[in-house]
Amino acid sequence: MQAAVGRSFQNISANCQDLRISSLAKFVPINCGFVANAMTTDVRQLKQQTRKHIKQGLQSLTAEQMAHESARITAHVLGLRPYVGSKMIGIYLHCKKLREVDTTQILEDAMRQGKKCYVPVVEDSKSNMKFLHLDELSCLRRVPPFNIQEPPDTYVDGSPRQDVLQCRTCLDVLLVPGLGFDRAGRRLGRGGGYYDKMISQLQHLAIEEGRQPPLIVALSYEAQLVSAVPMDKHDQPVDLVVTASDVVQCTKRGADAVMEMR
């Protein structure tokens, strides 16, 4: 089992490298004359340009459009076999100000079914984030500057709230936000690197525990799905991108998850 999981992790790492090179190549003209075009392209500049383009598309969405797409996306997620069969799940709490896909109904469904839910809490400005156990919705509080909901560090009885990494909890599924995505599973965040770091930590934890890494599922408005997303060495891809109209299979594992639905 350990060997099989190790091979799975090696495949993930190799796939990440392939995605980084191919994503850059899409932005570089074949006849530009540079040596090693993909590797010498200014990835940061490409990311800034892509972020600007996607933000413009997001700003054009009305509240009604976002509500409609979020409802369709929720229906897709609730029908995913990995979600249905999951016991441990990580779920981001959406930020209205950032125009993220609404996860309220997914979180409520997961808790109603008795799944153990973990939600993100940002620790600092250095890409450090933790996922804490959420035992009840009533404990959530809005935290500035974006008014994102987070649980306190302790339960009602004063005991420390379970941290997914400290407790070495292997998640089955992780739902992630992002600014942009493409059909190859490349994810463009907002520049903080929080989810890239967390995904990497969760993958390494799973390998150490002899488990499969969590299925990484991105939730995306149609306006966030673009032809190609530039990737850097630390960027982590996703297995599925769920939109209102489609469940995009980005990896073999993602494809297997969708096949199980049929």
Long-range contacts (C-beta under 8 A, 24 or more apart in sequence): 1-210, 2-210, 5-206, 5-207, 5-210, 5-211, 5-212, 6-207, 8-212, 8-213, 9-203, 9-206, 9-207, 9-213, 12-203, 12-213, 15-237, 15-251, 16-231, 16-235, 16-236, 16-237, 19-184, 19-185, 19-186, 19-231, 19-237, 20-231, 20-232, 20-233, 20-235, 22-184, 23-182, 23-184, 23-186, 23-228, 23-229, 23-230, 23-231, 24-230, 24-231, 26-227, 26-228, 27-228, 27-230, 41-230, 43-230, 43-231, 43-232, 44-232, 46-230, 47-188, 47-191, 47-230, 47-232, 50-180, 50-188, 50-226, 50-229, 50-230, 51-179, 51-180, 51-188, 51-190, 51-191, 53-226, 54-179, 54-180, 54-188, 54-223, 54-224, 54-226, 55-179, 57-223, 57-224, 58-99, 58-221, 58-223, 58-224, 59-99, 60-223, 61-99, 61-221, 61-223, 66-99, 66-101, 66-102, 66-221, 67-102, 68-244, 69-101, 69-221, 69-222, 69-243, 69-244, 70-101, 70-102, 71-105, 72-244, 72-245, 73-101, 73-219, 73-220, 73-242, 73-243, 73-244, 74-102, 74-103, 74-105, 74-106, 76-242, 76-247, 77-106, 77-175, 77-217, 77-219, 77-242, 78-106, 78-109, 79-261, 80-173, 80-217, 80-240, 80-247, 80-257, 80-258, 80-261, 81-257, 81-260, 81-261, 82-172, 82-173, 82-215, 82-217, 82-257, 82-260, 83-173, 83-217, 85-172, 86-115, 86-172, 86-173, 87-115, 87-116, 87-172, 88-115, 88-116, 88-118, 88-169, 88-170, 88-171, 88-172, 89-115, 89-116, 89-117, 89-118, 89-171, 89-172, 89-173, 89-174, 89-175, 90-117, 90-118, 90-119, 90-120, 90-131, 90-164, 90-171, 90-173, 90-174, 90-175, 90-202, 90-214, 91-117, 91-118, 91-119, 91-175, 92-119, 92-120, 92-175, 92-176, 92-177, 93-119, 93-120, 93-140, 93-148, 93-149, 93-150, 94-177, 95-146, 95-147, 95-148, 95-177, 96-147, 97-146, 97-147, 98-146, 98-177, 98-190, 99-221, 100-177, 100-219, 101-177, 101-219, 101-220, 101-221, 103-175, 103-219, 106-175, 107-134, 107-137, 108-137, 111-136, 111-137, 116-169, 118-162, 118-164, 118-169, 118-171, 119-149, 119-150, 119-151, 120-150, 120-194, 120-198, 121-150, 121-151, 121-153, 122-148, 122-150, 122-194, 125-192, 127-192, 127-193, 127-194, 127-196, 127-197, 128-194, 128-197, 129-194, 129-195, 129-197, 129-198, 130-163, 130-164, 130-165, 131-163, 131-164, 131-165, 131-171, 131-198, 132-161, 132-162, 132-163, 132-164, 133-161, 133-162, 133-163, 133-164, 164-202, 165-201, 165-202, 165-205, 168-205, 168-208, 168-209, 170-202, 170-205, 170-206, 170-209, 170-211, 170-214, 171-202, 171-214, 172-214, 172-215, 173-214, 173-215, 173-217, 174-199, 174-202, 174-214, 174-215, 174-216, 174-217, 175-217, 175-218, 175-219, 176-216, 176-217, 176-218, 176-219, 176-238, 177-218, 177-219, 178-218, 178-220, 178-224, 178-238, 179-224, 180-220, 180-224, 180-225, 180-226, 180-229, 181-218, 181-220, 181-224, 181-225, 181-226, 181-229, 181-238, 181-241, 181-248, 182-225, 182-226, 182-227, 182-228, 182-229, 183-225, 183-241, 183-248, 183-250, 184-228, 184-237, 184-250, 185-237, 185-238, 185-239, 185-240, 185-241, 185-248, 185-250, 185-251, 185-254, 186-228, 186-229, 186-230, 186-231, 186-235, 186-237, 187-218, 187-229, 187-235, 187-236, 187-237, 187-238, 188-229, 188-230, 193-234, 195-236, 196-234, 196-235, 196-236, 197-234, 199-236, 200-234, 200-236, 215-239, 215-240, 215-253, 215-254, 215-257, 216-240, 217-242, 218-242
